[in-house]
Amino acid sequence: MSSQEASPVLETAVASTPVAVEAKPADTAPATETKPESVPSKEVLKPDLPRLPKPDRRDLDARVLALQEVADVQQARIEELKRAIETRKDARTKVGAGSSGAKTRIQELNTQFIQRMEERNVIRKDLLGLNAVQEKLREQANAMKQKLKFLTVEAVDREVARLEDAIAHTTMPLNEEKKNGHRDQGPR
């Protein structure tokens, strides 16, 4: 006896083709209960169309192999580029490590330069203050020069000599002579 004949068969319609599905007894049903064999079993009808042959794996395997070879070539190119990038990175770090002494020297020189620039700025501020003081003194000197007629000792000596010569060679008006004469002659 086959397994299909011993158990009841249910018929299900899928795509208008009957398919046999075995009905299994429920787990909750008591074991003593059995279905009567009075239910007639129906045979499964086979489809009218013949079954399709299995596809040829050799064609699929050949295409997969060809695509895998292309992928391997691209992967090899990727690895080559990664190695090139790594060598360049390594070269940069080696160059950077080799020039670290020069970099530290440049940093030292930059800090010295900044210090000198700060000193220069302080000195410039002081000079600006001194220039302002000098300008004030210059303005005062110019104001004094404008007030004075004579700027040098020789100019004063020349003016004194000119006035003495003028007094010695010119006559005084009569009124001035009388005023001066009373003073010069003393008591009368």
Protein Blocks (a to p, Z undefined) as FASTA:
>chain_A
ZZklmpccddddeehiacdddddddfkbcfkbccdfkbccddddddfbdcdddddfklmm
mmmmmmmmmmmmmmmmmmmmmmmmmmmmmmmmmmmmmmmmmmmmmmmmmmmmmmmmmmmm
mmmmmmmmmmmmmmmmmmmmmmmmmmpmblbfklmmmmmmmmmmmmmmpccdfklmmmmm
mmmnopZZ
